[in-house]
Amino acid sequence: MVGETTGVLFAELAAATEDVRAESRRLGKVERIAAALRGLAPEERVAGASYLAGSPRQRVLGVGWASLRDDPPLPADEATLSVAEVDAVLAQVAASSGAGSVAARRAALGALMARATASEQAFLRALVLGDIRQGALAAVVGDAVAKAADVPLKDVRRALMLRGDLGAVAAVALAGEDLGQFRLEVGRPISPMLASTAPDVDAALEKTGPAAVEWKLDGARIQVHRSGDQVAIFTRTLDDVTARIPEVVEAALALSAESFVLDGEAIALREDGRPHPFQVTGSRFASKSGVLLTPLFFDVMHLDGADLLDEPGSVRASALAGLVPERWRAPRGGPEQLEIALARGHEGVVVKALDAPYEAGRRGSAWVKVKPVHTLDLVVLAVEWGSGRRRGKLSNLWLGARVEDGFVMLGKTFKGLTDAMLAWQTEKLLELETGREGHVVHVRPELVVEIAFDGVQTSPRYPGGVALRFARVLRHRPDKPAAQADTLDAVLAVRDA
């Protein structure tokens, strides 16, 4: 347990982020963050841990670039703001709604910025806009929580998997309380298990060992919770979309169980069973109207009072088959499933180890996806105004892969963008704008795009030392958070395959 403290100034967290940004070693980052965590008062731990991870504890503030750009106040000469005071103002901003709320949010932020020193203003601006680049991402802060609280790292990681709230987990760990209190709760989403990549099924099997081969569906990830007659459906980003897809609610209620948590995809299918383009599925999530979605489940994490997270994949597959009828299960079998899935218009397959537990939020070797075309999920770092038929539209995307410090640029592309995609991304990226340099619009690194490419080549032009050959945009992935985009290591693995 960390000793009781009287709290820290917001300036101390700002200083910690600067120190972490300058630190290249992961261990050094962890130690610096742990020191900052130890200084937080009990009532500051939830907010403080969230700030160090790069985001307010309030998920949505309703604040844009203009709110922080227009008429910025002069910085204060002396640091006086506490972490608790900053959190209280951001909570007020997040709660503002209705007529006059925009002006109220700007006024509250302006007053807060006026009390901040220059370094605090820079940190606060980056925090609110989601532009923290010091490398203190959730995984690093999770490690620091374990160090600061002197608890096993595996216990912190499991708690994060089940609770999905770094601030809440930090507060419990730093108070010396039992992290075992975080358990799977029906109705509360957990982080989804992720898949790494391989060039073919044989290479995937080398990673997994004995495995089943399952269709990789071109749909939207869903997590379905049911308790009695209550159903809740969550996206990959843990947002509640229950009200938008009543047909999936109906399917969940038709299953013969009192409680369960299922992992799967919702997908728009044609009459012949082939998938519609992903844009059809994606647009359906934005509205109750449109083509009906079909749920196709591929895992079960809880069933009638029993948690199955730690059971082998083969046991969970058997439980799923006993609960969900075949028409609502992702097809599964041997290596021949790749050819079958492709013939039916799907993306490829996921090779799943038979003995692996469900490791939420992890991208390890237990699940390995195989696609016939090289694709990566990358993050838009900036975008350039187009010319010719693209004039007036944000066109040329600056693409980045994840690294420990944030993101590293791999190149640019506008290939593959239809007029409809250009119009959509222009509107979306202007919402994420953080500043401009000539014809370049810098944006918060939040929008994920799926990129197809022919190969990876060495390039001294970009910080990662590599660039994509003939990159083109397949689709936007607003359903996927930037934290689940592909890493530079995944890009290098394609180069070295």
C-alpha positions as CSV (number, residue, x, y, z in Angstrom):
1,M,0.0,0.0,0.0
2,V,1.3,3.5,-0.8
3,G,1.5,5.8,2.1
4,E,-1.2,8.5,2.5
5,T,-0.3,11.8,0.8
6,T,-1.7,15.3,0.7
7,G,-1.7,15.2,-3.1
8,V,0.3,16.8,-5.9
9,L,0.2,19.8,-8.1
10,F,-0.9,19.3,-11.7
11,A,2.5,20.8,-12.6
12,E,4.1,17.7,-11.2
13,L,2.3,15.4,-13.6
14,A,3.2,17.8,-16.5
15,A,6.8,17.5,-15.4
16,A,6.6,13.8,-15.2
17,T,5.3,13.6,-18.8
18,E,8.2,15.7,-20.0
19,D,10.6,13.4,-18.2
20,V,9.0,10.3,-19.8
21,R,9.1,11.9,-23.2
22,A,12.8,12.3,-22.9
23,E,13.4,8.8,-21.5
24,S,14.1,6.1,-24.1
25,R,14.1,3.1,-21.8
26,R,10.8,1.4,-21.0
27,L,12.0,0.7,-17.4
28,G,12.9,4.4,-17.0
29,K,9.5,5.4,-18.1
30,V,7.9,3.0,-15.7
31,E,10.0,4.2,-12.8
32,R,9.2,7.9,-13.4
33,I,5.5,7.2,-13.7
34,A,5.5,5.1,-10.6
35,A,7.1,8.0,-8.7
36,A,4.4,10.3,-9.8
37,L,1.7,7.8,-8.9
38,R,3.0,7.4,-5.4
39,G,2.5,11.2,-4.7
40,L,-1.2,11.2,-5.6
41,A,-3.7,11.6,-2.7
42,P,-6.3,8.9,-2.6
43,E,-9.0,11.1,-4.1
44,E,-6.6,12.0,-7.0
45,R,-5.5,8.5,-8.0
46,V,-8.2,7.7,-10.6
47,A,-7.8,11.0,-12.4
48,G,-4.0,11.2,-12.0
49,A,-3.4,7.7,-13.4
50,S,-5.6,8.5,-16.4
51,Y,-3.7,11.8,-17.0
52,L,-0.4,9.9,-17.0
53,A,-1.9,7.5,-19.5
54,G,-2.8,10.4,-21.8
55,S,-6.5,10.9,-21.3
56,P,-9.0,12.4,-18.8
57,R,-11.0,10.0,-16.8
58,Q,-14.1,11.5,-18.5
59,R,-14.2,9.6,-21.8
60,V,-16.1,12.4,-23.7
61,L,-15.5,16.1,-23.0
62,G,-17.2,17.6,-26.0
63,V,-14.3,19.9,-26.6
64,G,-12.7,20.7,-30.0
65,W,-9.6,22.4,-31.1
66,A,-11.3,25.7,-31.5
67,S,-12.0,25.8,-27.7
68,L,-8.3,25.8,-26.9
69,R,-7.1,27.7,-29.9
70,D,-9.1,30.9,-29.8
71,D,-7.8,33.7,-27.6
72,P,-5.6,31.5,-25.3
73,P,-5.0,33.2,-21.9
74,L,-1.6,34.2,-20.7
75,P,0.0,31.5,-18.6
76,A,0.2,31.9,-14.8
77,D,3.6,32.7,-13.2
78,E,3.2,30.2,-10.4
79,A,1.9,26.6,-10.3
80,T,-1.2,26.4,-8.0
81,L,-3.5,23.9,-9.7
82,S,-4.0,20.5,-7.9
83,V,-4.9,17.4,-9.8
84,A,-8.2,17.3,-8.0
85,E,-9.1,20.8,-9.1
86,V,-8.3,20.0,-12.8
87,D,-10.4,16.9,-12.5
88,A,-13.4,18.8,-11.1
89,V,-13.3,21.3,-13.9
90,L,-13.1,18.6,-16.6
91,A,-16.0,16.8,-14.9
92,Q,-18.0,20.1,-15.1
93,V,-17.1,20.4,-18.8
94,A,-18.1,16.8,-19.6
95,A,-21.5,17.3,-17.8
96,S,-22.4,20.5,-19.7
97,S,-25.2,20.0,-22.2
98,G,-28.1,21.8,-23.8
99,A,-28.5,25.4,-24.8
100,G,-25.4,27.4,-24.1
101,S,-23.3,24.4,-23.3
102,V,-20.6,25.2,-25.9
103,A,-20.0,28.6,-24.4
104,A,-20.1,27.2,-20.8
105,R,-17.4,24.6,-21.7
106,R,-15.2,27.2,-23.3
107,A,-15.6,29.5,-20.3
108,A,-14.7,26.8,-17.9
109,L,-11.7,25.7,-19.9
110,G,-10.6,29.3,-20.4
111,A,-10.7,29.9,-16.6
112,L,-8.7,26.7,-16.0
113,M,-6.1,27.6,-18.6
114,A,-5.7,31.0,-17.1
115,R,-4.7,29.4,-13.8
116,A,-2.1,27.1,-15.5
117,T,1.6,27.8,-16.1
118,A,3.0,27.5,-19.6
119,S,4.0,23.8,-19.1
120,E,0.7,23.0,-17.5
121,Q,-1.2,24.7,-20.4
122,A,0.8,22.6,-22.9
123,F,0.0,19.4,-21.0
124,L,-3.6,20.3,-20.5
125,R,-4.1,21.1,-24.1
126,A,-2.5,17.8,-25.2
127,L,-4.5,15.9,-22.6
128,V,-7.9,17.4,-23.7
129,L,-7.1,17.0,-27.4
130,G,-5.8,13.4,-27.0
131,D,-2.4,14.4,-28.2
132,I,-0.1,13.0,-25.5
133,R,3.0,11.7,-27.1
134,Q,5.2,10.9,-24.1
135,G,4.9,7.2,-24.4
136,A,3.0,6.7,-21.2
137,L,0.3,4.6,-22.8
138,A,-2.0,2.4,-20.8
139,A,0.4,-0.6,-20.9
140,V,3.3,1.4,-19.5
141,V,1.2,3.0,-16.9
142,G,-0.2,-0.4,-15.9
143,D,3.4,-1.6,-15.3
144,A,4.0,1.6,-13.3
145,V,0.9,0.9,-11.1
146,A,2.3,-2.5,-10.3
147,K,5.7,-1.0,-9.4
148,A,4.2,1.8,-7.3
149,A,1.9,-0.4,-5.4
150,D,4.4,-3.3,-5.2
151,V,1.9,-5.9,-6.5
152,P,2.4,-8.6,-9.2
153,L,2.2,-7.2,-12.8
154,K,0.0,-10.1,-13.8
155,D,-2.6,-9.1,-11.2
156,V,-2.7,-5.6,-12.5
157,R,-3.0,-6.7,-16.1
158,R,-5.8,-9.1,-15.3
159,A,-7.7,-6.4,-13.4
160,L,-7.3,-4.1,-16.3
161,M,-8.7,-6.7,-18.6
162,L,-11.7,-7.2,-16.5
163,R,-12.4,-3.6,-15.4
164,G,-11.3,-1.7,-18.5
165,D,-10.6,1.4,-16.4
166,L,-6.9,2.1,-15.6
167,G,-7.8,4.8,-13.1
168,A,-10.1,2.6,-11.1
169,V,-7.5,-0.2,-11.1
170,A,-4.7,2.2,-10.0
171,A,-6.8,3.5,-7.2
172,V,-7.5,0.0,-5.8
173,A,-3.8,-1.1,-6.2
174,L,-2.4,2.0,-4.7
175,A,-4.7,1.8,-1.7
176,G,-3.4,-1.7,-1.0
177,E,-6.8,-3.4,-1.7
178,D,-7.2,-6.8,-3.3
179,L,-7.1,-6.6,-7.1
180,G,-9.0,-9.9,-7.1
181,Q,-12.2,-7.8,-6.5
182,F,-12.2,-7.2,-10.2
183,R,-14.1,-10.0,-11.8
184,L,-15.9,-10.6,-15.0
185,E,-19.3,-8.9,-14.5
186,V,-22.2,-9.7,-16.9
187,G,-23.2,-6.3,-18.2
188,R,-19.7,-4.7,-18.0
189,P,-17.6,-5.0,-21.1
190,I,-14.1,-6.4,-21.1
191,S,-11.3,-5.7,-23.6
192,P,-11.5,-8.0,-26.6
193,M,-8.9,-10.6,-27.4
194,L,-6.8,-9.6,-30.4
195,A,-5.0,-11.5,-33.2
196,S,-1.5,-11.2,-34.5
197,T,-0.8,-11.9,-38.2
198,A,0.9,-14.5,-40.4
199,P,1.4,-14.8,-44.1
200,D,-0.2,-18.3,-44.4
201,V,-1.9,-21.0,-42.4
202,D,1.3,-23.0,-42.0
203,A,3.1,-20.0,-40.5
204,A,0.2,-19.4,-38.2
205,L,0.2,-23.0,-37.0
206,E,3.8,-22.7,-36.1
207,K,2.9,-19.9,-33.7
208,T,-0.2,-21.5,-32.2
209,G,0.5,-25.3,-32.1
210,P,-2.6,-27.4,-32.3
211,A,-5.4,-25.2,-33.5
212,A,-8.7,-24.7,-35.2
213,V,-9.1,-22.5,-38.3
214,E,-12.1,-20.1,-38.2
215,W,-13.4,-17.7,-40.8
216,K,-12.3,-14.1,-40.4
217,L,-15.4,-12.0,-41.0
218,D,-15.6,-8.6,-42.5
219,G,-18.0,-7.3,-39.9
220,A,-18.0,-5.2,-36.7
221,R,-16.8,-6.7,-33.4
222,I,-19.5,-7.1,-30.8
223,Q,-19.6,-8.4,-27.2
224,V,-23.0,-9.5,-26.1
225,H,-24.0,-9.7,-22.4
226,R,-27.2,-11.3,-21.2
227,S,-28.6,-11.6,-17.6
228,G,-32.1,-12.9,-17.6
229,D,-34.1,-10.8,-20.0
230,Q,-31.5,-7.9,-19.9
231,V,-29.2,-7.7,-22.9
232,A,-26.3,-5.3,-23.4
233,I,-24.2,-5.1,-26.6
234,F,-20.8,-3.4,-26.8
235,T,-18.4,-2.6,-29.6
236,R,-14.7,-3.2,-29.9
237,T,-14.2,0.2,-28.1
238,L,-16.5,-0.9,-25.3
239,D,-19.3,1.6,-26.4
240,D,-22.9,0.5,-25.7
241,V,-24.8,0.0,-29.0
242,T,-27.7,-2.1,-27.6
243,A,-30.4,0.3,-28.8
244,R,-29.0,0.4,-32.4
245,I,-29.2,-3.3,-33.2
246,P,-32.4,-4.8,-31.8
247,E,-32.1,-7.8,-34.1
248,V,-29.0,-8.9,-32.2
249,V,-30.8,-8.4,-28.9
250,E,-33.6,-10.6,-30.2
251,A,-31.0,-13.3,-31.2
252,A,-29.4,-13.1,-27.7
253,L,-32.8,-13.6,-26.0
254,A,-33.5,-16.6,-28.2
255,L,-30.6,-18.6,-26.7
256,S,-31.3,-21.1,-24.0
257,A,-29.3,-19.7,-21.1
258,E,-29.9,-17.3,-18.2
259,S,-26.6,-15.5,-18.4
260,F,-23.7,-15.3,-20.8
261,V,-21.0,-13.2,-22.4
262,L,-20.3,-13.8,-26.1
263,D,-17.7,-12.5,-28.4
264,G,-18.4,-12.2,-32.1
265,E,-19.2,-10.0,-35.1
266,A,-22.3,-8.4,-36.4
267,I,-22.3,-8.4,-40.2
268,A,-24.6,-7.4,-43.1
269,L,-25.2,-10.5,-45.3
270,R,-26.8,-10.8,-48.7
271,E,-29.5,-13.2,-49.4
272,D,-27.0,-15.8,-50.7
273,G,-25.0,-15.5,-47.4
274,R,-22.1,-13.5,-48.9
275,P,-21.1,-10.3,-47.0
276,H,-22.0,-6.8,-48.0
277,P,-19.1,-4.4,-48.1
278,F,-18.0,-3.3,-44.6
279,Q,-19.4,0.2,-45.2
280,V,-22.9,-1.3,-45.2
281,T,-22.3,-2.9,-41.8
282,G,-20.6,0.2,-40.5
283,S,-23.4,2.6,-41.6
284,R,-26.0,0.3,-39.9
285,F,-24.3,0.9,-36.6
286,A,-24.9,4.6,-37.0
287,S,-28.7,4.1,-37.4
288,K,-31.5,1.7,-36.5
289,S,-32.6,1.7,-40.2
290,G,-31.0,-0.2,-43.0
291,V,-30.1,-3.8,-43.7
292,L,-30.4,-6.2,-40.8
293,L,-27.3,-7.4,-39.2
294,T,-26.5,-11.1,-38.5
295,P,-24.6,-12.0,-35.3
296,L,-21.9,-14.6,-35.8
297,F,-20.3,-15.6,-32.5
298,F,-16.9,-17.2,-32.1
299,D,-16.2,-17.3,-28.3
300,V,-17.9,-17.4,-24.9
301,M,-16.4,-16.0,-21.8
302,H,-19.2,-16.6,-19.3
303,L,-22.1,-19.1,-19.2
304,D,-24.7,-19.4,-16.5
305,G,-22.6,-18.3,-13.5
306,A,-19.3,-19.9,-14.7
307,D,-16.4,-17.7,-15.9
308,L,-14.7,-19.4,-18.9
309,L,-11.8,-16.9,-19.5
310,D,-9.2,-19.3,-18.2
311,E,-10.6,-22.4,-19.9
312,P,-8.8,-23.7,-23.0
313,G,-10.0,-22.6,-26.4
314,S,-11.3,-26.1,-27.1
315,V,-13.5,-26.1,-24.0
316,R,-14.9,-22.6,-24.8
317,A,-15.6,-23.7,-28.4
318,S,-17.6,-26.7,-27.1
319,A,-19.6,-24.5,-24.7
320,L,-20.3,-22.1,-27.5
321,A,-21.5,-24.9,-29.8
322,G,-23.9,-26.1,-27.0
323,L,-25.4,-22.6,-26.6
324,V,-25.4,-21.0,-30.1
325,P,-27.0,-22.6,-33.1
326,E,-24.8,-23.1,-36.2
327,R,-26.4,-20.3,-38.2
328,W,-25.1,-17.8,-35.6
329,R,-21.6,-19.3,-35.2
330,A,-18.5,-18.4,-37.2
331,P,-17.6,-21.5,-39.3
332,R,-14.7,-23.5,-37.9
333,G,-12.6,-26.4,-39.0
334,G,-9.2,-27.3,-40.4
335,P,-6.8,-25.5,-42.9
336,E,-9.3,-26.0,-45.8
337,Q,-11.4,-23.2,-44.2
338,L,-9.2,-20.5,-45.7
339,E,-10.2,-21.5,-49.3
340,I,-13.8,-21.8,-48.3
341,A,-13.9,-18.5,-46.5
342,L,-12.3,-16.7,-49.4
343,A,-14.7,-18.3,-51.9
344,R,-17.6,-17.0,-49.8
345,G,-16.3,-13.4,-49.9
346,H,-14.8,-13.2,-46.5
347,E,-11.3,-11.8,-45.5
348,G,-9.5,-14.9,-44.6
349,V,-9.2,-17.0,-41.4
350,V,-8.1,-16.8,-37.8
351,V,-6.1,-19.7,-36.5
352,K,-6.9,-20.3,-32.8
353,A,-4.8,-22.3,-30.4
354,L,-6.9,-25.1,-28.8
355,D,-5.2,-24.8,-25.4
356,A,-5.2,-21.0,-25.0
357,P,-7.2,-19.1,-22.5
358,Y,-9.1,-15.9,-23.5
359,E,-6.6,-13.2,-23.0
360,A,-8.5,-10.0,-23.3
361,G,-6.7,-7.0,-24.8
362,R,-3.7,-9.1,-25.7
363,R,-2.3,-9.6,-29.3
364,G,-0.2,-12.7,-28.8
365,S,0.3,-16.0,-30.6
366,A,-2.9,-17.7,-29.5
367,W,-5.0,-16.1,-32.2
368,V,-3.3,-15.5,-35.6
369,K,-5.1,-14.0,-38.6
370,V,-4.3,-15.0,-42.2
371,K,-5.3,-12.9,-45.2
372,P,-4.2,-13.4,-48.8
373,V,-3.5,-9.7,-49.3
374,H,-1.2,-7.8,-47.0
375,T,-3.2,-5.4,-44.9
376,L,-2.5,-3.3,-41.8
377,D,-4.6,-1.2,-39.6
378,L,-2.8,2.1,-39.3
379,V,-3.5,5.5,-37.7
380,V,-3.9,8.8,-39.5
381,L,-1.4,11.3,-38.1
382,A,-2.1,14.2,-40.5
383,V,-3.7,14.8,-43.9
384,E,-3.2,17.1,-46.8
385,W,-5.8,19.1,-48.8
386,G,-6.3,17.5,-52.2
387,S,-6.1,19.0,-55.6
388,G,-8.0,18.4,-58.9
389,R,-11.1,16.4,-58.3
390,R,-10.1,16.2,-54.6
391,R,-9.9,20.0,-54.2
392,G,-11.7,21.1,-51.1
393,K,-11.3,17.6,-49.6
394,L,-8.8,16.2,-47.1
395,S,-7.1,13.6,-49.2
396,N,-3.5,12.5,-48.7
397,L,-3.3,10.5,-45.5
398,W,-0.2,10.4,-43.3
399,L,-0.1,6.8,-42.0
400,G,1.4,5.7,-38.7
401,A,2.1,2.4,-36.9
402,R,2.1,2.1,-33.1
403,V,5.4,2.2,-31.2
404,E,5.9,2.4,-27.5
405,D,6.3,6.2,-27.7
406,G,3.1,6.7,-29.7
407,F,3.2,6.4,-33.5
408,V,5.8,6.3,-36.3
409,M,5.0,7.4,-39.8
410,L,5.2,4.9,-42.7
411,G,4.2,7.0,-45.6
412,K,1.3,8.7,-47.3
413,T,-1.5,7.6,-49.6
414,F,-4.7,8.8,-51.2
415,K,-5.2,5.7,-53.4
416,G,-8.3,3.7,-53.1
417,L,-10.4,6.6,-51.8
418,T,-13.8,7.0,-53.4
419,D,-15.7,10.3,-53.5
420,A,-17.9,9.1,-50.6
421,M,-14.9,8.1,-48.6
422,L,-13.2,11.5,-49.2
423,A,-16.3,13.3,-48.1
424,W,-16.6,11.2,-44.9
425,Q,-12.9,11.5,-43.9
426,T,-12.9,15.2,-44.5
427,E,-15.7,15.8,-42.0
428,K,-14.2,13.3,-39.6
429,L,-10.6,14.5,-39.7
430,L,-11.7,18.2,-39.3
431,E,-13.3,17.1,-36.0
432,L,-9.9,15.7,-35.0
433,E,-7.8,18.7,-36.1
434,T,-5.1,20.0,-33.7
435,G,-3.4,22.5,-36.0
436,R,-2.3,23.4,-39.5
437,E,1.0,23.9,-41.4
438,G,0.3,25.2,-44.9
439,H,-1.7,22.5,-46.7
440,V,-1.2,20.0,-43.9
441,V,-3.8,19.4,-41.2
442,H,-2.5,17.7,-38.1
443,V,-5.0,15.6,-36.3
444,R,-5.4,13.7,-33.1
445,P,-4.1,10.1,-33.8
446,E,-7.5,8.4,-33.4
447,L,-8.8,7.4,-36.9
448,V,-7.8,3.9,-38.0
449,V,-7.7,3.0,-41.6
450,E,-7.2,-0.5,-43.2
451,I,-4.4,-0.3,-45.7
452,A,-3.6,-2.8,-48.4
453,F,0.0,-2.8,-49.7
454,D,2.3,-4.9,-51.9
455,G,5.3,-5.0,-49.6
456,V,7.6,-3.2,-47.1
457,Q,10.8,-1.6,-48.2
458,T,13.7,0.1,-46.3
459,S,13.3,3.9,-46.4
460,P,15.6,6.5,-44.6
461,R,12.9,9.1,-45.3
462,Y,10.6,7.9,-42.4
463,P,11.5,7.6,-38.7
464,G,10.7,3.8,-38.6
465,G,13.2,3.2,-41.4
466,V,10.6,1.5,-43.6
467,A,7.8,2.5,-46.0
468,L,4.9,0.6,-47.5
469,R,4.9,-0.1,-51.3
470,F,1.8,0.8,-53.2
471,A,-0.3,1.5,-50.2
472,R,-4.0,2.0,-50.8
473,V,-7.0,2.6,-48.5
474,L,-9.5,-0.3,-48.2
475,R,-11.8,1.3,-45.6
476,H,-12.0,3.5,-42.6
477,R,-12.2,1.8,-39.3
478,P,-14.0,4.2,-36.9
479,D,-15.0,1.1,-34.9
480,K,-11.4,0.3,-34.0
481,P,-9.4,2.4,-31.4
482,A,-5.9,3.6,-32.2
483,A,-4.6,1.5,-29.3
484,Q,-5.5,-1.6,-31.4
485,A,-3.8,-0.5,-34.6
486,D,-0.8,-2.5,-35.9
487,T,2.6,-2.0,-34.4
488,L,5.9,-1.2,-36.2
489,D,7.0,-4.7,-35.2
490,A,4.1,-6.2,-37.2
491,V,5.2,-4.1,-40.2
492,L,8.8,-5.3,-39.8
493,A,7.5,-8.9,-39.6
494,V,5.9,-8.6,-43.0
495,R,9.2,-7.2,-44.4
496,D,11.2,-10.1,-42.9
497,A,8.7,-12.9,-43.8
